[in-house]
Amino acid sequence: MKVDTYLFGAVEVSPEKVITFPEGLVAFEGSKRFMLAHEDNREHPSSYTLQSLDDPGLAFQIVDPTSIGFNYELELTDAENALLQSPADEDVVVMQVLFKKDGDGQPVIAPNLRAPLVINTRARVGIQKVMETFRPNVTLSNLASPV
């Protein structure tokens, strides 16, 4: 199918590459179908663009949390597991949505830690796991110096 996008212009998207978020994303519940785009010259990119196929002007930058030294241990509810079609552990990826915020008068890019994306890569279906209470079991690595 051919899709017009804000960032990439008109692109051809094969139906098997579409990722469906049955409940949409927070504040964007009307957008349920997305595609992933990344730099072609990187075999294993850590950052992607999650482009809505329902709204050409809607795209999010998402990142693998481990690339910024963050690791999730998430428990899914029965309802969330059903939405994800009961995936095997190896078929699940967790991604963070990046957003821009004002930091002392300067724009800063930060990850949304409280609402990661959980995607079943085999079924190509995802959810945004909104954590009402955020009790992190966090392991942060010092990425600024060698370990």
DSSP file (Angstrom, degrees, kcal/mol; ACC not computed):
  #  RESIDUE AA STRUCTURE BP1 BP2  ACC     N-H-->O    O-->H-N    N-H-->O    O-->H-N    TCO  KAPPA ALPHA  PHI   PSI    X-CA   Y-CA   Z-CA
    1    1 A M              0   0    0      0, 0.0    12,-3.4     0, 0.0     2,-0.4   0.000 360.0 360.0 360.0 144.9    0.0    0.0    0.0
    2    2 A K  E     -A   12   0A   0     10,-0.2     2,-0.4     8,-0.0    10,-0.2  -0.808 360.0-173.0 -95.8 131.7    1.2    3.5   -0.7
    3    3 A V  E     -A   11   0A   0      8,-3.1     8,-3.0    -2,-0.4     2,-0.5  -0.984  19.7-137.7-129.5 133.4    1.2    5.9    2.2
    4    4 A D  E     -A   10   0A   0     -2,-0.4     2,-0.3     6,-0.2     6,-0.2  -0.778  28.9-176.3 -87.2 131.9    1.9    9.7    2.3
    5    5 A T  E  >  -A    9   0A   0      4,-1.6     4,-1.0    -2,-0.5    52,-0.2  -0.917  32.8-133.1-128.1 155.3    4.0   10.7    5.3
    6    6 A Y  T  4 S+     0   0    0     50,-2.6    51,-0.1    -2,-0.3    -1,-0.1   0.912 106.1  34.0 -70.0 -44.4    5.2   14.0    6.6
    7    7 A L  T  4 S+     0   0    0     49,-0.4    -1,-0.1     1,-0.1    50,-0.1   0.828 130.8  27.4 -83.4 -33.7    8.8   13.0    7.1
    8    8 A F  T  4 S-     0   0    0      1,-0.3    -2,-0.1     3,-0.0    -1,-0.1   0.410  92.3-137.9-115.1   0.3    9.4   10.5    4.3
    9    9 A G  E  <  -A    5   0A   0     -4,-1.0    -4,-1.6    47,-0.1     2,-0.4  -0.429  68.0  -7.0  72.6-153.2    6.9   11.7    1.5
   10   10 A A  E    S+A    4   0A   0     -6,-0.2     2,-0.3    -2,-0.1    -6,-0.2  -0.648  77.5 177.4 -78.8 126.5    5.0    8.9   -0.3
   11   11 A V  E     -A    3   0A   0     -8,-3.0    -8,-3.1    -2,-0.4     2,-0.5  -0.949  30.6-124.4-130.8 151.1    6.3    5.5    0.7
   12   12 A E  E     -A    2   0A   0     -2,-0.3     2,-0.5   -10,-0.2   -10,-0.2  -0.841  29.0-172.3 -93.2 125.4    5.3    1.9   -0.2
   13   13 A V        -     0   0    0    -12,-3.4     5,-0.1    -2,-0.5    -2,-0.0  -0.975  17.3-139.0-122.8 120.7    4.5   -0.1    2.9
   14   14 A S    >   -     0   0    0     -2,-0.5     3,-2.5     1,-0.1     4,-0.4  -0.579  22.7-122.0 -76.6 141.3    3.9   -3.9    2.6
   15   15 A P  G >  S+     0   0    0      0, 0.0     3,-1.2     0, 0.0    -1,-0.1   0.791 110.3  61.6 -54.5 -31.2    1.0   -5.0    4.8
   16   16 A E  G 3  S+     0   0    0      1,-0.2    -2,-0.0     3,-0.0    -3,-0.0   0.562  99.3  57.1 -75.5  -4.7    3.3   -7.5    6.7
   17   17 A K  G <  S+     0   0    0     -3,-2.5    19,-0.4     2,-0.1     2,-0.3   0.461  81.5 109.8 -98.8  -3.8    5.4   -4.6    7.9
   18   18 A V    <   -     0   0    0     -3,-1.2     2,-0.5    -4,-0.4    17,-0.2  -0.558  55.9-153.5 -76.9 133.5    2.5   -2.7    9.6
   19   19 A I  E     -B   34   0B   0     15,-3.0    15,-2.6    -2,-0.3     2,-0.5  -0.939  11.9-152.1-105.4 125.9    2.5   -2.7   13.4
   20   20 A T  E     -Bc  33 125B   0    104,-2.4   106,-2.7    -2,-0.5    13,-0.2  -0.856  14.0-167.0-104.2 131.5   -0.9   -2.3   14.9
   21   21 A F    >   -     0   0    0     11,-3.3     3,-2.4    -2,-0.5   106,-0.1  -0.906  11.0-161.3-109.8  96.7   -1.6   -0.7   18.3
   22   22 A P  T 3  S+     0   0    0      0, 0.0    -1,-0.1     0, 0.0   105,-0.1   0.779  91.4  35.2 -54.9 -31.1   -5.2   -1.8   18.9
   23   23 A E  T 3  S-     0   0    0    103,-0.4     8,-0.1     1,-0.3     9,-0.1   0.316 107.5-134.6-103.1   7.3   -5.7    0.9   21.5
   24   24 A G    <   -     0   0    0     -3,-2.4    -1,-0.3   102,-0.2   104,-0.3  -0.262  37.1 -61.2  69.5-164.1   -3.5    3.5   19.8
   25   25 A L  B >   -I   28   0C   0      3,-1.0     3,-2.8     6,-0.3     6,-0.2  -0.815  68.8 -71.2-115.3 159.4   -1.0    5.5   21.8
   26   26 A V  T 3  S+     0   0    0     -2,-0.3    -1,-0.1     1,-0.3    -2,-0.1  -0.260 122.3   1.7 -53.9 126.6   -1.7    7.9   24.7
   27   27 A A  T 3  S+     0   0    0      1,-0.1    -1,-0.3    -3,-0.0     3,-0.1   0.369 128.4  69.6  74.2  -1.6   -3.3   11.1   23.3
   28   28 A F  B X   +I   25   0C   0     -3,-2.8     3,-1.6     3,-0.1    -3,-1.0  -0.259  52.3 143.6-134.9  46.1   -3.3    9.6   19.8
   29   29 A E  T 3   +     0   0    0      1,-0.3    -3,-0.1    -5,-0.3    -1,-0.1   0.709  66.0  64.9 -63.6 -21.7   -5.9    6.8   20.2
   30   30 A G  T 3  S+     0   0    0     -5,-0.1     2,-0.7    -3,-0.1    -1,-0.3   0.674  87.3  77.0 -76.2 -17.5   -7.1    7.3   16.6
   31   31 A S    <   +     0   0    0     -3,-1.6    -6,-0.3    -6,-0.2    -3,-0.1  -0.846  48.8 150.8 -96.8 114.1   -3.8    6.2   15.1
   32   32 A K        +     0   0    0     -2,-0.7   -11,-3.3    -8,-0.1     2,-0.5   0.622  51.1  68.7-117.4 -20.7   -3.6    2.5   15.3
   33   33 A R  E     +B   20   0B   0    -13,-0.2    20,-3.4   -11,-0.1    21,-0.8  -0.897  59.5 166.5-109.9 131.5   -1.4    1.5   12.3
   34   34 A F  E     -BD  19  52B   0    -15,-2.6   -15,-3.0    -2,-0.5     2,-0.3  -0.909  22.4-152.1-136.9 161.0    2.3    2.4   12.2
   35   35 A M  E     - D   0  51B   0     16,-2.2    16,-2.5    -2,-0.3     2,-0.4  -0.939  19.8-127.5-127.7 156.5    5.5    1.5   10.3
   36   36 A L  E     - D   0  50B   0    -19,-0.4     2,-0.3    -2,-0.3    14,-0.2  -0.878  24.9-177.3-103.9 136.5    9.0    1.7   11.5
   37   37 A A  E     + D   0  49B   0     12,-2.2    12,-3.0    -2,-0.4     2,-0.3  -0.964   8.5 160.6-128.6 149.4   11.7    3.6    9.6
   38   38 A H        -     0   0    0     -2,-0.3     2,-0.2    10,-0.2    10,-0.1  -0.949  50.4 -62.2-155.2 172.8   15.4    3.8   10.4
   39   39 A E    >   -     0   0    0      8,-0.4     3,-1.3    -2,-0.3     8,-0.0  -0.433  41.6-142.6 -62.9 129.8   18.7    4.7    8.7
   40   40 A D  T 3  S+     0   0    0      1,-0.2    -1,-0.2    -2,-0.2     0, 0.0   0.766  94.3  62.9 -66.7 -25.8   19.3    2.3    5.9
   41   41 A N  T 3  S+     0   0    0      2,-0.0     2,-0.5     1,-0.0    -1,-0.2   0.386  88.4  81.6 -85.9   6.5   23.1    2.1    6.5
   42   42 A R    <   -     0   0    0     -3,-1.3    -1,-0.0     1,-0.2    -4,-0.0  -0.949  58.3-163.5-115.9 124.0   22.8    0.6   10.0
   43   43 A E  S    S+     0   0    0     -2,-0.5    -1,-0.2     1,-0.3    -2,-0.0   0.909  91.3  20.8 -69.4 -42.3   22.2   -3.1   10.5
   44   44 A H  S    S-     0   0    0      0, 0.0    -1,-0.3     0, 0.0     2,-0.0  -0.693  83.1-170.9-127.7  78.2   21.0   -2.8   14.1
   45   45 A P        -     0   0    0      0, 0.0     3,-0.1     0, 0.0    -5,-0.0  -0.336  18.6-156.1 -69.5 151.6   19.8    0.7   14.7
   46   46 A S  S    S+     0   0    0      1,-0.1    18,-2.4    17,-0.1     2,-0.4   0.550  79.3  55.4 -99.1 -12.0   19.0    1.8   18.3
   47   47 A S  E     + E   0  63B   0     16,-0.2    -8,-0.4    -8,-0.0     2,-0.3  -0.964  63.8 174.3-126.2 139.7   16.7    4.6   17.2
   48   48 A Y  E     - E   0  62B   0     14,-2.8    14,-2.8    -2,-0.4     2,-0.5  -0.905  30.7-123.0-135.6 162.3   13.6    4.4   14.9
   49   49 A T  E     -DE  37  61B   0    -12,-3.0   -12,-2.2    -2,-0.3     2,-0.9  -0.964  19.1-153.2-105.4 123.5   10.9    6.6   13.6
   50   50 A L  E     -DE  36  60B   0     10,-3.4    10,-2.0    -2,-0.5     2,-0.5  -0.852  19.8-166.2 -96.3 101.8    7.4    5.2   14.4
   51   51 A Q  E     -DE  35  59B   0    -16,-2.5   -16,-2.2    -2,-0.9     8,-0.2  -0.785  16.3-128.9 -98.2 125.5    5.3    6.7   11.6
   52   52 A S  E     -D   34   0B   0      6,-2.6   -18,-0.3    -2,-0.5     6,-0.2  -0.504  11.7-163.9 -69.3 137.0    1.5    6.6   11.8
   53   53 A L  S    S+     0   0    0    -20,-3.4   -19,-0.2    -2,-0.2    -1,-0.1   0.527  91.1  53.9 -94.1 -10.2   -0.2    5.2    8.7
   54   54 A D  S    S+     0   0    0    -21,-0.8    -1,-0.1     1,-0.3   -20,-0.1   0.697 117.9  31.6 -93.2 -24.3   -3.5    6.7    9.8
   55   55 A D    >   -     0   0    0      3,-0.2     3,-2.3     1,-0.1    -3,-0.3  -0.897  67.4-159.5-138.0 103.5   -2.2   10.3   10.2
   56   56 A P  T 3  S+     0   0    0      0, 0.0   -50,-2.6     0, 0.0   -49,-0.4   0.745  92.2  56.2 -57.5 -24.9    0.6   11.4    7.8
   57   57 A G  T 3  S+     0   0    0    -52,-0.2     2,-0.6   -51,-0.1   -52,-0.1   0.401  90.2  89.4 -88.2   3.9    1.7   14.2   10.2
   58   58 A L    <   +     0   0    0     -3,-2.3    -6,-2.6    -6,-0.2     2,-0.3  -0.898  46.0 144.0-110.7 118.5    2.2   12.0   13.2
   59   59 A A  E     -E   51   0B   0     -2,-0.6     2,-0.4    -8,-0.2    -8,-0.2  -0.991  25.6-158.6-148.5 147.3    5.6   10.3   13.9
   60   60 A F  E     -E   50   0B   0    -10,-2.0   -10,-3.4    -2,-0.3     2,-0.6  -0.955  18.1-131.0-125.9 144.2    7.5    9.5   17.0
   61   61 A Q  E     -E   49   0B   0     37,-0.4    37,-2.9    -2,-0.4     2,-0.3  -0.856  33.4-174.0 -89.8 127.7   11.2    8.9   17.6
   62   62 A I  E     -EF  48  97B   0    -14,-2.8   -14,-2.8    -2,-0.6     2,-0.3  -0.901   5.6-164.3-124.7 155.3   11.6    5.7   19.6
   63   63 A V  E     -EF  47  96B   0     33,-2.4    33,-2.8    -2,-0.3   -16,-0.2  -0.978  30.5-107.8-140.7 147.5   14.7    4.2   21.1
   64   64 A D    >   -     0   0    0    -18,-2.4     3,-1.7    -2,-0.3     4,-0.4  -0.658  32.6-140.6 -69.4 119.8   15.8    0.8   22.5
   65   65 A P  G > >S+     0   0    0      0, 0.0     5,-2.4     0, 0.0     3,-1.4   0.800  98.0  62.9 -59.4 -28.7   16.1    1.6   26.2
   66   66 A T  G > 5S+     0   0    0      1,-0.3     3,-1.3     3,-0.2     5,-0.1   0.775  91.3  66.6 -67.5 -23.1   19.2   -0.5   26.6
   67   67 A S  G < 5S+     0   0    0     -3,-1.7    -1,-0.3     1,-0.3   -21,-0.1   0.690 106.6  41.2 -71.0 -15.8   21.0    1.9   24.2
   68   68 A I  G < 5S-     0   0    0     -3,-1.4    -1,-0.3    -4,-0.4    -2,-0.2   0.129 127.2 -97.1-115.2  18.7   20.7    4.6   26.9
   69   69 A G  T < 5S+     0   0    0     -3,-1.3    72,-0.5     1,-0.2     2,-0.4   0.761  83.5 126.1  80.2  25.8   21.5    2.3   29.8
   70   70 A F      < -     0   0    0     -5,-2.4     2,-0.4    70,-0.2    -1,-0.2  -0.947  36.1-170.7-122.1 138.7   18.0    1.5   30.9
   71   71 A N        -     0   0    0     -2,-0.4    68,-0.3    68,-0.2     2,-0.3  -0.994   9.2-150.3-132.1 129.9   16.4   -1.9   31.4
   72   72 A Y        -     0   0    0     -2,-0.4     2,-0.4    66,-0.1    66,-0.1  -0.744  11.7-169.4 -98.1 144.5   12.8   -2.7   32.0
   73   73 A E        -     0   0    0     -2,-0.3     2,-0.4     2,-0.0    64,-0.1  -0.912  27.6-178.9-123.9 101.7   11.3   -5.6   33.9
   74   74 A L        -     0   0    0     -2,-0.4     2,-0.5     2,-0.0    -2,-0.0  -0.803  23.7-152.5-109.1 142.9    7.6   -5.4   33.1
   75   75 A E        -     0   0    0     -2,-0.4     2,-0.4     0, 0.0    -2,-0.0  -0.964  18.4-148.6-108.2 127.5    4.6   -7.5   34.2
   76   76 A L        -     0   0    0     -2,-0.5     2,-0.1     1,-0.1    53,-0.0  -0.746  11.2-127.5 -95.2 141.9    1.8   -7.6   31.7
   77   77 A T     >  -     0   0    0     -2,-0.4     4,-2.7     1,-0.1     5,-0.2  -0.322  31.5-104.3 -74.2 168.1   -1.8   -7.9   32.8
   78   78 A D  H  > S+     0   0    0      1,-0.2     4,-2.1     2,-0.2     5,-0.1   0.894 124.2  51.2 -60.2 -39.4   -4.0  -10.7   31.3
   79   79 A A  H  > S+     0   0    0      2,-0.2     4,-2.3     1,-0.2    -1,-0.2   0.911 111.1  46.8 -65.2 -43.1   -5.7   -8.0   29.1
   80   80 A E  H  > S+     0   0    0      2,-0.2     4,-2.0     1,-0.2    -2,-0.2   0.913 111.8  51.1 -64.7 -42.2   -2.3   -6.6   27.9
   81   81 A N  H  <>S+     0   0    0     -4,-2.7     5,-3.0     1,-0.2    -1,-0.2   0.884 110.0  50.0 -62.2 -38.6   -1.1  -10.1   27.1
   82   82 A A  H ><5S+     0   0    0     -4,-2.1     3,-1.4     3,-0.2    -2,-0.2   0.912 108.5  51.8 -66.5 -42.6   -4.2  -10.8   25.2
   83   83 A L  H 3<5S+     0   0    0     -4,-2.3    -2,-0.2     1,-0.3    -1,-0.2   0.863 110.6  49.1 -60.8 -35.2   -3.8   -7.6   23.1
   84   84 A L  T 3<5S-     0   0    0     -4,-2.0    -1,-0.3    -5,-0.2    -2,-0.2   0.417 117.8-116.6 -84.4   1.8   -0.3   -8.7   22.3
   85   85 A Q  T < 5 -     0   0    0     -3,-1.4    -3,-0.2     1,-0.2    -2,-0.1   0.869  58.0 -71.5  64.4  40.2   -1.6  -12.1   21.3
   86   86 A S  S   <S-     0   0    0     -5,-3.0    -1,-0.2    -8,-0.1    -4,-0.1   0.909  71.6-158.6  46.5  64.4    0.3  -14.0   24.1
   87   87 A P        -     0   0    0      0, 0.0     2,-0.2     0, 0.0    -1,-0.1  -0.301  17.2-112.3 -74.1 154.2    3.8  -13.6   22.7
   88   88 A A    >   -     0   0    0      1,-0.1     3,-1.9    -2,-0.0     4,-0.3  -0.530  36.1-109.3 -73.5 152.2    6.8  -15.7   23.5
   89   89 A D  G >  S+     0   0    0      1,-0.3     3,-1.5     2,-0.2    -1,-0.1   0.866 118.3  56.1 -53.3 -40.7    9.5  -13.8   25.4
   90   90 A E  G 3  S+     0   0    0      1,-0.3    -1,-0.3     3,-0.0    31,-0.0   0.624 102.2  57.7 -71.5 -10.8   11.9  -13.8   22.4
   91   91 A D  G <  S+     0   0    0     -3,-1.9    30,-3.3    30,-0.1    31,-0.5   0.377  90.4  91.3 -96.6   3.7    9.2  -12.1   20.3
   92   92 A V  E <   -G  120   0B   0     -3,-1.5     2,-0.4    -4,-0.3    28,-0.2  -0.851  48.8-179.9-106.7 132.4    8.8   -9.1   22.6
   93   93 A V  E     -G  119   0B   0     26,-2.2    26,-2.8    -2,-0.4     2,-0.4  -0.962  14.8-149.2-123.3 148.5   10.7   -5.8   22.3
   94   94 A V  E     +G  118   0B   0     -2,-0.4     2,-0.3    24,-0.2    24,-0.2  -0.961  19.1 179.9-115.5 133.0   10.3   -2.8   24.6
   95   95 A M  E     -G  117   0B   0     22,-2.4    22,-3.3    -2,-0.4     2,-0.4  -0.936  19.7-135.2-131.2 153.8   10.9    0.7   23.2
   96   96 A Q  E     -F   63   0B   0    -33,-2.8   -33,-2.4    -2,-0.3     2,-0.4  -0.900  16.3-131.7-109.9 139.9   10.8    4.2   24.7
   97   97 A V  E     -F   62   0B   0     15,-0.4    15,-2.6    -2,-0.4     2,-0.3  -0.757  23.4-140.6 -85.7 131.4    9.2    7.2   23.0
   98   98 A L  E     -J  111   0D   0    -37,-2.9   -37,-0.4    -2,-0.4     2,-0.3  -0.681  22.1-178.0 -91.0 147.6   11.4   10.3   23.0
   99   99 A F  E     -J  110   0D   0     11,-2.8    11,-2.8    -2,-0.3     2,-0.5  -0.959  26.0-116.9-140.9 161.2   10.0   13.7   23.6
  100  100 A K  E     +J  109   0D   0     -2,-0.3     2,-0.3     9,-0.2     9,-0.2  -0.851  35.8 171.8-101.4 131.3   11.3   17.3   23.7
  101  101 A K  E     -J  108   0D   0      7,-3.0     7,-3.4    -2,-0.5     2,-0.6  -0.902  37.7-101.8-132.6 164.0   11.1   19.2   27.0
  102  102 A D  E     -J  107   0D   0     -2,-0.3     2,-0.6     5,-0.2    -2,-0.0  -0.765  34.3-175.6 -89.6 121.5   12.5   22.5   28.2
  103  103 A G  E >  S-J  106   0D   0      3,-3.6     3,-1.5    -2,-0.6    -2,-0.0  -0.882  72.3 -34.7-120.8  99.2   15.5   22.2   30.4
  104  104 A D  T 3  S-     0   0    0     -2,-0.6    -1,-0.1     1,-0.3    -2,-0.0   0.901 123.8 -46.3  56.6  44.2   16.8   25.5   31.8
  105  105 A G  T 3  S+     0   0    0      1,-0.2    -1,-0.3     0, 0.0    -3,-0.0   0.379 124.5  99.4  83.3  -5.9   15.7   27.4   28.7
  106  106 A Q  E <  S-J  103   0D   0     -3,-1.5    -3,-3.6     0, 0.0    -1,-0.2  -0.929  79.3-113.4-114.1 136.7   17.3   24.8   26.3
  107  107 A P  E     -J  102   0D   0      0, 0.0     2,-0.4     0, 0.0    -5,-0.2  -0.486  35.5-168.0 -68.1 137.5   15.3   22.0   24.6
  108  108 A V  E     -J  101   0D   0     -7,-3.4    -7,-3.0    -2,-0.2     2,-0.5  -0.981  17.4-136.7-128.2 137.4   16.2   18.6   25.9
  109  109 A I  E     +J  100   0D   0     -2,-0.4    -9,-0.2    -9,-0.2   -11,-0.0  -0.838  33.8 170.4 -93.8 128.6   15.3   15.2   24.3
  110  110 A A  E     -J   99   0D   0    -11,-2.8   -11,-2.8    -2,-0.5     2,-0.2  -0.958  31.9-113.3-137.9 153.8   14.2   12.7   27.0
  111  111 A P  E     -J   98   0D   0      0, 0.0     2,-1.1     0, 0.0   -13,-0.2  -0.615  27.1-120.3 -85.4 148.4   12.7    9.2   27.0
  112  112 A N    >   +     0   0    0    -15,-2.6     3,-0.6    -2,-0.2   -15,-0.4  -0.769  34.2 179.1 -84.9  99.2    9.2    8.7   28.4
  113  113 A L  T 3  S+     0   0    0     -2,-1.1    -1,-0.2     1,-0.2    18,-0.0   0.776  72.0  56.6 -75.0 -27.6   10.0    6.2   31.2
  114  114 A R  T 3  S+     0   0    0      1,-0.2    17,-2.8    -3,-0.1    -1,-0.2   0.549 111.6  38.4 -85.1  -7.9    6.5    5.8   32.5
  115  115 A A  S <  S+     0   0    0     -3,-0.6   -18,-0.3    15,-0.2    -1,-0.2  -0.441  73.2 173.5-143.2  66.6    4.9    4.6   29.2
  116  116 A P        -     0   0    0      0, 0.0    13,-2.5     0, 0.0     2,-0.4  -0.287  33.6-114.5 -70.9 160.3    7.1    2.3   27.1
  117  117 A L  E     -GH  95 128B   0    -22,-3.3   -22,-2.4    11,-0.2     2,-0.5  -0.802  23.6-160.6 -92.1 136.7    6.0    0.6   24.0
  118  118 A V  E     -GH  94 127B   0      9,-2.8     9,-2.3    -2,-0.4     2,-0.4  -0.986  13.9-172.2-119.1 121.4    5.7   -3.2   24.1
  119  119 A I  E     -GH  93 126B   0    -26,-2.8   -26,-2.2    -2,-0.5     2,-0.9  -0.956  25.4-146.1-124.9 129.3    5.7   -4.8   20.7
  120  120 A N  E  >> -GH  92 125B   0      5,-3.2     4,-1.7    -2,-0.4     5,-1.3  -0.829  18.5-166.2 -85.6 105.7    5.1   -8.4   19.7
  121  121 A T  T  45S+     0   0    0    -30,-3.3    -1,-0.2    -2,-0.9   -29,-0.1   0.769  82.0  52.0 -71.5 -25.7    7.5   -8.6   16.7
  122  122 A R  T  45S+     0   0    0    -31,-0.5    -1,-0.2     1,-0.2   -30,-0.1   0.936 120.8  30.9 -75.0 -47.1    6.1  -11.9   15.3
  123  123 A A  T  45S-     0   0    0    -39,-0.2    -2,-0.2   -32,-0.2    -1,-0.2   0.602 102.2-132.7 -86.4 -11.9    2.4  -10.8   15.3
  124  124 A R  T  <5 +     0   0    0     -4,-1.7  -104,-2.4     1,-0.2     2,-0.3   0.924  62.2 127.7  59.1  48.5    3.3   -7.1   14.7
  125  125 A V  E   < -cH  20 120B   0     -5,-1.3    -5,-3.2  -106,-0.2     2,-0.3  -0.981  33.7-179.2-133.2 145.2    1.0   -5.8   17.4
  126  126 A G  E     - H   0 119B   0   -106,-2.7  -103,-0.4    -2,-0.3     2,-0.3  -0.912  15.5-158.9-142.4 167.4    1.9   -3.4   20.2
  127  127 A I  E     - H   0 118B   0     -9,-2.3    -9,-2.8    -2,-0.3     2,-0.6  -0.936  24.7-124.1-136.8 161.2    0.7   -1.6   23.3
  128  128 A Q  E     - H   0 117B   0   -104,-0.3     2,-1.0    -2,-0.3   -11,-0.2  -0.957  27.1-146.5-106.1 114.7    1.8    1.4   25.2
  129  129 A K        -     0   0    0    -13,-2.5     2,-0.6    -2,-0.6    -2,-0.0  -0.701  13.3-163.4 -86.4 100.8    2.2    0.2   28.8
  130  130 A V        -     0   0    0     -2,-1.0     2,-0.8   -15,-0.2   -15,-0.2  -0.769   6.2-151.2 -88.9 121.0    1.2    3.2   31.0
  131  131 A M        -     0   0    0    -17,-2.8     3,-0.1    -2,-0.6    -2,-0.0  -0.831   9.4-167.7 -98.3 112.2    2.5    2.7   34.5
  132  132 A E  S    S+     0   0    0     -2,-0.8     2,-0.5     1,-0.2    -1,-0.2   0.943  85.0  30.9 -62.5 -49.4    0.3    4.5   37.1
  133  133 A T  S    S-     0   0    0      2,-0.1     2,-0.9   -19,-0.0    -1,-0.2  -0.955  81.8-149.4-111.9 128.5    2.8    4.0   39.8
  134  134 A F        +     0   0    0     -2,-0.5   -20,-0.1    -3,-0.1   -21,-0.0  -0.827  25.6 164.7-104.2 100.7    6.4    4.0   38.7
  135  135 A R        -     0   0    0     -2,-0.9     2,-0.1     2,-0.0    -2,-0.1  -0.789  27.8-154.2-112.4  85.0    8.5    1.8   41.0
  136  136 A P        -     0   0    0      0, 0.0     2,-0.7     0, 0.0   -64,-0.1  -0.347  24.2-165.8 -70.7 136.4   11.6    1.3   38.9
  137  137 A N        +     0   0    0    -66,-0.1     2,-0.4   -64,-0.1   -66,-0.1  -0.837  40.1 178.3-107.2  85.0   13.8   -1.6   39.3
  138  138 A V        -     0   0    0     -2,-0.7     2,-0.5   -68,-0.1   -66,-0.1  -0.735  32.5-169.2-107.0 136.9   16.4    0.2   37.3
  139  139 A T        -     0   0    0     -2,-0.4     2,-0.4   -68,-0.3   -68,-0.2  -0.972  16.6-173.9-117.6 113.3   19.9   -0.7   36.3
  140  140 A L        -     0   0    0     -2,-0.5     2,-0.3   -70,-0.1   -70,-0.2  -0.889   8.5-154.0-108.2 137.0   21.7    2.3   34.8
  141  141 A S        -     0   0    0    -72,-0.5     2,-1.3    -2,-0.4     3,-0.1  -0.807  25.6-113.6-106.2 152.5   25.2    2.0   33.3
  142  142 A N    >   +     0   0    0     -2,-0.3     3,-0.8     1,-0.2   -73,-0.1  -0.705  35.7 177.5 -85.0  98.0   27.7    4.8   33.1
  143  143 A L  T 3   +     0   0    0     -2,-1.3    -1,-0.2     1,-0.2     4,-0.1   0.587  69.5  70.3 -79.7  -8.7   27.8    5.3   29.4
  144  144 A A  T 3  S+     0   0    0     -3,-0.1    -1,-0.2     2,-0.1    -2,-0.1   0.705 102.6  38.6 -82.4 -19.4   30.2    8.2   29.7
  145  145 A S  S <  S-     0   0    0     -3,-0.8    -1,-0.1     2,-0.0    -3,-0.0  -0.946  93.0 -96.8-131.2 153.5   33.2    6.1   30.8
  146  146 A P              0   0    0      0, 0.0    -2,-0.1     0, 0.0    -3,-0.0  -0.336 360.0 360.0 -66.4 148.6   34.5    2.7   29.8
  147  147 A V              0   0    0     -4,-0.1    -4,-0.0    -6,-0.0    -5,-0.0   0.407 360.0 360.0 -97.7 360.0   33.4   -0.2   32.0
